[in-house]
């Protein structure tokens, strides 16, 4: 069987100008990066004509779900039906690529290309975000250093540096050592770039003016009177906007069947809001009749944040949601051990379907029409698929098999026909959010825990309560909430797979992302800087005869 990389290299890619021309993108709005990728002007996001489709999934496992493969496959299937569709996805992070995943550009015959470039440096967006973030950190430290003779102007500096690597050694560091000429010593730490507020800001802004306003509103420190110090107070906003100007334009690439894909932004869903950029989604909606986008990890994380944050902020409303499942994931949620997850086991599927049902009900409570997509692998059994199809029928939910990994667009026609039928003839109604912005901060968090996770309650640390009181005192209580939580469980305990019951969530801290426009509530032991596994994927990545190997 061919690897993802071998399949990707066997696809004759079209010049990116041809992909752009098929979408009606004028030459003056295209900024090529080589022959097969380009930036497109954010000003193309004007009047929306397309219908938005969200792809999400059941709770993920380390076996994977194939959400990106399904998203790309659905776009390929739409093209086979003669429909104009764009896939709008996030950019991969180098951290997971060199850590556990080895790549995040789809799989098999349903990939976005050029795969190696997308998975590595791409058009430099992550580097621009990292640079802007760390430039701000340097400017803040310099401001404190230059004011040191009159006393440090900050009681506490909130802003951290970031890198797009998994590096547990950087979680807690001390900077400014070596004497007074080297800065002021202080304890701080690094986050990974996809968890940074700068990433969230780029992904939620809908214009350069909005981007500047959000940058100016970043709360970087607390002064000695307990008030937030903003970027606008320090005068750094213009420099940071200059660093992000080009990164704000979405990226145009193509799929394994030369259909268009827009890839832009990349916040994680377990520690950030987990969606591609708003400007990329709106650009796609201006160019195509159907736009397929995805939200990270399971529906309890990515989809909830997609609805309660991105859709609320950007005025979006999906016409349908695709809920991806696999036999392996269902069996793991049904109590089957990892070594046996690919073996036939209908009883494991029957037990694991409870996880699927919880996500299904949650999505329906948001007002979504849901299509359950079964992402097929070569070892899947017909009786297992038949059971799921019958189960969905009894629930009154549409079901389709996705086989695009093995067969490309031809393997996704069933899914595309099903999704198009729902979108065109029985689309979702208006969104119903999990909470109201006017709810107290604690209530917003409790509603998500009870409605979405199925938890019985929430416990707040004193640190979290102190941050909530400060946000409320300074007029930030009406912001939406982004919960940072393990992706493997509805609870904050990653070992409680399936459908956890009788649990409470503990909120350790609440972080104000004032520029992005939301509060981050950190649940349990969630790390904003991941570590590397015992055997990182980096040990398999190499350059052989001028070709990159080890990406998948």
C-alpha positions in Angstrom: 0.0 0.0 0.0 1.3 3.4 -0.9 2.1 5.9 1.9 0.5 9.3 2.0 3.7 10.9 0.8 4.0 8.5 -2.2 0.4 9.2 -3.1 0.9 13.0 -2.8 4.0 12.9 -5.0 2.2 10.9 -7.7 -0.4 13.7 -8.2 0.3 16.0 -11.1 -0.3 19.5 -9.6 -1.8 22.3 -11.6 -0.2 25.7 -11.5 -1.9 27.7 -8.7 -2.9 30.3 -11.2 -5.3 27.7 -12.8 -6.8 26.9 -9.5 -7.4 30.6 -8.8 -8.8 31.2 -12.3 -11.4 28.4 -11.8 -12.6 30.3 -8.7 -12.7 33.7 -10.5 -9.8 35.1 -8.5 -8.3 38.0 -10.5 -4.5 38.1 -11.0 -4.1 41.2 -8.8 -5.6 39.3 -5.9 -3.1 36.4 -6.2 0.3 36.4 -4.6 2.1 33.2 -5.7 4.5 31.4 -3.4 6.2 29.2 -6.0 4.2 27.2 -8.6 1.6 25.4 -6.4 0.6 27.7 -3.5 -0.3 31.3 -3.1 -1.7 34.0 -0.9 -5.0 35.4 -1.9 -6.2 38.9 -0.9 -8.3 39.0 2.2 -10.4 41.7 0.4 -12.0 38.9 -1.6 -14.1 38.2 1.4 -17.1 40.3 0.4 -20.6 39.1 -0.2 -21.1 35.5 1.0 -22.8 33.2 -1.6 -21.8 29.8 -0.3 -23.4 27.3 2.1 -21.2 26.5 5.1 -20.7 22.8 6.2 -18.9 21.9 9.5 -17.0 18.7 9.9 -16.5 17.5 13.5 -16.0 14.2 15.2 -16.6 11.9 18.2 -14.1 12.1 21.0 -10.7 11.4 19.4 -8.3 8.6 20.4 -4.6 8.1 19.6 -5.7 5.9 16.7 -7.1 9.0 15.0 -10.5 9.8 13.5 -9.6 11.1 10.0 -11.6 14.4 10.3 -9.3 16.2 7.8 -9.4 13.2 5.4 -13.2 13.3 5.6 -13.3 17.1 5.0 -11.1 16.8 2.0 -13.0 13.8 0.7 -16.3 15.5 1.0 -14.9 18.3 -1.1 -13.8 15.8 -3.7 -17.1 14.1 -3.6 -18.9 17.4 -4.2 -16.7 18.0 -7.2 -17.7 14.6 -8.6 -21.3 15.7 -8.4 -20.5 18.8 -10.4 -20.7 21.2 -7.5 -18.4 24.1 -6.8 -16.9 23.5 -3.3 -13.9 24.7 -1.3 -12.3 23.0 1.6 -11.3 25.6 4.3 -8.9 24.1 6.8 -6.3 25.0 9.5 -2.6 25.0 8.9 -0.6 22.2 10.6 1.6 23.0 13.6 5.2 21.9 13.5 5.0 20.7 17.1 2.7 17.7 16.5 4.2 17.1 13.1 7.6 16.4 14.7 6.0 14.9 17.8 3.1 12.4 17.4 1.4 13.0 14.1 4.0 13.5 11.4 1.6 15.6 9.4 -2.0 17.0 9.2 -2.9 17.4 5.6 -5.4 14.6 5.2 -4.5 11.1 4.1 -4.5 8.6 1.3 -6.2 9.9 -1.8 -7.9 12.7 0.1 -5.1 15.2 0.9 -4.3 18.8 0.4 -1.1 19.5 -1.6 1.8 20.2 -1.7 1.7 18.1 1.4 5.4 18.5 2.5 5.3 22.3 2.3 1.9 22.6 4.0 3.2 20.5 6.9 6.5 22.4 7.3 7.0 26.1 6.7 4.2 26.6 4.2 3.9 30.4 3.5 5.4 31.5 6.8 2.2 32.3 8.7 3.1 30.5 11.9 6.6 32.1 11.9 5.0 35.6 11.5 2.6 34.9 14.4 5.5 33.6 16.5 7.6 36.7 15.6 4.9 39.1 16.4 4.1 37.4 19.7 7.8 37.4 20.8 8.4 40.9 19.5 5.7 42.1 21.9 7.3 40.1 24.7 10.6 41.8 24.1 9.0 45.2 23.9 7.2 44.6 27.2 10.4 43.5 29.0 12.3 46.4 27.5 9.7 48.9 28.7 10.0 47.4 32.3 13.9 47.6 32.0 14.0 51.2 30.8 11.6 52.2 33.6 13.5 50.3 36.3 15.1 53.3 38.0 11.6 54.7 38.8 10.3 51.3 39.8 8.9 48.5 37.6 5.7 49.8 36.0 4.1 46.3 36.2 2.9 44.4 39.2 2.7 41.3 36.9 3.5 40.6 33.3 0.9 38.4 31.6 2.3 37.9 28.2 4.4 34.8 27.4 6.8 34.0 24.6 5.8 31.2 22.2 7.5 28.6 19.8 5.9 26.2 17.4 7.6 23.2 18.9 6.7 20.7 21.6 9.2 21.5 24.4 8.2 20.7 28.0 11.5 22.3 29.2 10.2 25.7 28.3 7.0 25.6 30.3 8.6 27.3 33.3 11.7 29.4 32.8 13.5 32.4 34.4 14.6 35.2 32.1 16.8 38.2 32.6 19.6 36.4 34.4 23.3 37.5 34.2 23.3 41.0 35.7 21.4 44.3 35.2 22.5 44.8 31.6 20.7 41.6 30.7 17.2 42.6 31.8 15.1 42.1 34.9 14.9 38.6 36.2 11.5 37.1 36.4 9.7 33.8 36.2 7.8 33.1 33.0 7.3 30.4 30.4 6.6 29.5 26.8 3.4 28.4 25.2 3.2 26.7 21.8 2.3 29.1 18.9 -1.2 27.6 18.2 -2.1 28.3 21.8 -1.1 32.0 21.6 -3.6 34.9 21.7 -1.8 36.3 18.7 -2.9 33.2 16.7 -6.5 33.6 18.0 -6.5 37.3 17.1 -5.3 36.6 13.5 -8.0 33.8 13.2 -10.9 36.0 14.5 -10.2 39.3 12.8 -12.3 40.1 9.7 -10.2 43.0 8.4 -6.8 44.7 8.9 -8.6 47.4 10.9 -10.2 44.8 13.1 -6.8 43.0 13.4 -5.2 46.3 14.6 -8.0 46.9 17.1 -7.6 43.4 18.5 -3.9 43.8 18.8 -4.3 47.2 20.6 -6.7 45.5 23.1 -4.3 42.8 24.2 -3.9 42.9 28.0 -0.2 42.3 28.5 0.3 43.2 32.2 -1.3 44.3 35.4 -0.2 47.7 36.9 0.2 48.4 40.6 -3.4 49.6 40.9 -4.6 46.3 39.6 -5.6 47.5 36.2 -4.9 45.8 32.9 -2.1 47.4 30.8 -3.0 47.2 27.1 -0.8 47.2 23.9 -2.4 50.6 23.0 -1.1 52.0 26.3 2.4 51.1 25.3 2.2 52.1 21.6 3.3 48.9 20.0 0.2 48.0 17.9 1.5 49.4 14.6 4.7 47.4 14.7 2.9 44.2 15.4 0.3 44.8 12.6 3.2 45.3 10.2 4.6 41.9 11.1 1.2 40.3 10.6 0.0 42.1 7.5 1.0 39.4 4.9 0.1 36.5 7.2 -3.5 37.9 7.4 -4.0 36.9 3.7 -5.4 33.3 3.4 -3.5 30.6 1.5 -4.7 28.8 -1.6 -3.6 25.3 -2.5 -5.2 22.2 -4.1 -6.3 18.7 -3.3 -5.2 15.3 -4.7 -7.9 15.8 -7.4 -6.9 19.4 -8.1 -9.9 21.0 -6.4 -9.3 24.2 -4.4 -8.5 24.4 -0.7 -8.0 27.4 1.5 -5.7 26.8 4.5 -5.1 29.5 7.1 -4.5 29.8 10.8 -4.1 26.9 13.2 -5.2 27.2 16.9 -5.5 23.9 18.7 -9.0 23.0 20.0 -7.9 21.5 23.3 -6.0 24.7 24.4 -7.5 27.3 22.1 -10.6 27.7 19.9 -9.6 25.1 17.2 -10.9 26.7 13.9 -9.3 28.0 10.8 -9.4 31.8 10.3 -12.6 33.7 10.0 -11.3 35.7 7.0 -10.4 32.4 5.2 -13.9 31.0 5.8 -15.5 34.2 4.6 -13.3 34.3 1.6 -14.2 30.8 0.7 -17.9 31.6 1.1 -17.5 34.5 -1.3 -15.9 32.2 -4.0 -17.8 28.9 -3.9 -21.3 27.4 -3.5 -20.3 25.0 -0.8 -17.6 25.5 1.9 -16.4 22.6 4.0 -14.6 23.5 7.2 -13.6 21.6 10.3 -13.2 22.1 14.0 -10.5 20.5 16.0 -10.7 17.3 18.1 -14.2 16.1 19.2 -17.4 18.1 19.0 -17.3 18.8 22.7 -14.2 21.0 22.1 -13.9 22.1 18.4 -17.6 22.3 17.5 -18.7 24.0 20.7 -16.1 26.6 20.2 -16.8 26.9 16.5 -20.5 27.7 17.4 -20.1 29.7 20.6 -17.0 31.7 19.5 -16.3 31.7 15.8 -19.9 31.7 14.6 -21.0 34.1 17.2 -18.2 36.6 16.5 -18.3 36.2 12.8 -22.0 35.9 12.1 -21.7 32.4 10.6 -24.4 29.7 10.5 -23.6 26.3 9.1 -26.3 24.6 7.0 -25.2 21.1 8.3 -22.7 19.4 10.5 -20.9 16.1 9.6 -20.0 14.0 12.6 -17.1 11.7 11.8 -16.7 8.3 13.5 -14.5 5.2 13.0 -14.8 1.6 14.1 -11.5 1.9 16.0 -12.5 4.9 18.0 -16.0 3.4 18.8 -14.3 0.2 20.0 -11.9 2.1 22.2 -14.7 4.1 23.7 -16.5 0.7 24.1 -13.7 -0.6 26.3 -11.7 -2.5 23.7 -7.9 -2.4 24.3 -5.7 -0.7 21.7 -4.0 -4.0 20.4 -7.5 -5.3 19.5 -9.1 -2.2 18.1 -8.8 -3.3 14.5 -10.3 -6.7 15.1 -13.9 -7.5 14.4 -16.0 -6.7 17.5 -19.6 -5.7 17.1 -20.2 -5.7 20.8 -17.4 -3.1 21.2 -19.1 -0.9 18.6 -22.5 -1.2 20.3 -21.0 -0.1 23.6 -18.9 2.7 22.1 -21.9 4.2 20.2 -22.8 6.0 23.5 -20.0 8.4 22.8 -21.4 9.1 19.3 -24.8 9.6 20.8 -23.6 12.2 23.3 -22.0 14.3 20.5 -25.0 13.8 18.2 -27.4 15.2 20.8 -25.1 18.1 21.6 -24.9 19.1 18.0 -28.7 18.8 17.6 -29.1 21.1 20.7 -27.1 23.7 18.8 -29.8 23.5 16.1 -27.7 21.5 13.6 -28.9 19.0 11.1 -26.3 16.2 11.5 -25.0 13.6 9.1 -23.0 10.8 10.7 -20.0 9.9 8.5 -18.3 6.5 8.9 -14.7 6.9 7.9 -13.9 3.5 6.4 -10.7 1.5 6.8 -9.7 -1.7 5.0 -10.4 -3.8 8.1 -13.9 -2.6 8.8 -16.7 -5.2 8.8 -19.9 -5.0 6.9 -22.0 -6.0 10.0 -20.4 -3.2 12.0 -21.3 -0.6 9.3 -24.8 -2.1 9.0 -25.3 -1.8 12.7 -24.3 1.9 12.7 -26.5 2.6 9.7 -29.5 1.1 11.4 -28.7 2.9 14.7 -28.7 6.2 12.8 -31.9 5.3 11.1 -33.6 4.7 14.4 -32.3 8.1 15.6 -33.7 9.8 12.5 -30.2 10.9 11.4 -28.7 10.6 8.0 -25.7 8.2 7.6 -23.0 7.8 4.9 -19.8 5.9 4.5 -16.7 7.8 3.5 -14.1 5.8 1.6 -12.1 8.7 0.2 -8.9 7.6 1.8 -8.8 4.6 -0.5 -10.7 5.9 -3.5 -10.6 9.7 -3.4 -13.7 11.5 -4.7 -15.3 8.3 -6.0 -15.2 7.0 -2.4 -17.0 10.1 -1.1 -19.9 10.3 -3.5 -22.3 8.8 -1.0 -21.3 11.2 1.6 -21.4 14.2 -0.8 -24.9 13.2 -2.0 -26.2 12.9 1.5 -24.7 16.2 2.7 -25.8 18.1 -0.4 -29.4 16.8 0.1 -29.5 18.0 3.7 -27.9 21.4 2.9 -30.1 22.1 -0.1 -33.4 20.7 1.1 -33.5 20.4 4.9 -30.7 22.7 6.3 -30.1 23.6 9.9 -32.0 26.4 11.5 -30.6 29.3 13.4 -27.9 28.5 15.9 -28.8 28.0 19.5 -25.8 28.8 21.7 -24.7 26.9 24.9 -24.9 30.1 26.9 -25.7 33.8 26.6 -23.0 36.5 26.7 -24.9 38.2 29.5 -24.5 35.2 31.8 -22.0 35.6 34.6 -18.6 34.1 33.7 -19.0 31.2 36.2 -22.5 30.4 34.7 -21.1 30.3 31.2 -18.5 27.7 32.2 -21.1 25.7 34.2 -23.5 25.6 31.3 -20.8 24.2 29.0 -19.8 21.6 31.5 -23.4 20.5 32.2 -24.9 20.8 28.7 -22.0 19.7 26.6 -19.8 17.5 28.8 -22.5 16.1 30.9 -20.7 17.0 34.2 -22.4 17.5 37.5 -20.6 20.7 38.5 -17.6 23.0 38.4 -15.0 23.8 41.1 -13.0 27.0 40.7 -9.5 27.5 42.2 -8.9 30.7 44.1 -6.6 31.8 41.3 -9.4 31.3 38.8 -11.9 33.2 41.0 -9.5 36.1 41.4 -9.1 36.4 37.6 -12.8 36.2 37.2 -13.3 39.0 39.7 -10.7 41.2 38.0 -12.3 40.6 34.5 -15.7 41.5 35.9 -14.4 44.6 37.7 -12.8 45.9 34.5 -15.8 45.3 32.2 -14.8 42.1 30.5 -17.6 39.9 32.0 -19.6 39.6 28.7 -17.0 37.8 26.7 -17.5 34.3 25.5 -15.6 31.4 27.1 -13.0 29.0 25.6 -12.4 26.0 27.8 -9.0 24.4 27.6 -9.5 20.7 28.4 -8.2 17.2 27.4 -9.5 16.1 24.1 -9.8 12.4 25.1 -12.7 12.6 27.5 -15.8 14.6 28.2 -14.3 15.1 31.7 -11.0 16.7 32.6 -9.5 13.2 33.1 -8.1 11.8 29.8 -8.5 8.2 31.0 -12.3 8.4 31.3 -13.2 7.5 27.7 -16.6 6.7 26.3 -19.2 8.8 28.2 -17.9 9.9 31.6 -20.6 10.3 34.3 -20.8 11.7 37.8 -17.8 14.0 37.4 -17.0 17.6 38.1 -14.6 19.9 36.2 -12.0 21.9 38.1 -11.0 25.2 36.6 -7.4 25.9 37.6 -7.1 29.4 36.0 -8.9 31.9 33.8 -6.9 33.8 31.3 -8.2 37.0 29.6 -7.6 37.0 25.9 -8.9 40.6 25.6 -7.6 41.2 22.1 -9.1 37.9 20.8 -12.3 38.6 22.6 -12.7 35.6 24.9 -11.8 34.2 28.3 -9.8 30.9 28.5 -10.8 28.6 31.3 -8.1 26.0 32.0 -9.7 22.7 33.2 -7.5 20.1 34.9 -3.9 19.5 34.0 -3.9 20.9 30.5 -0.6 22.1 29.2 -0.3 25.1 26.8 3.1 23.9 25.9 3.0 20.1 25.0 5.9 17.8 25.4 7.4 15.2 23.0 6.6 11.5 23.2 9.2 8.9 24.0 9.9 8.3 20.3 9.1 11.6 18.5 8.1 11.5 14.8 11.2 13.6 14.3 13.2 10.4 14.4 11.6 9.3 11.2 11.8 12.5 9.3 14.8 12.9 6.9 15.9 14.4 3.6 16.8 11.6 1.2 18.1 12.4 -2.3 16.5 15.8 -2.0 13.1 14.4 -1.0 11.6 14.8 2.5 10.7 11.4 4.1 8.7 10.6 7.3 5.7 12.9 6.9 2.3 11.2 6.8 
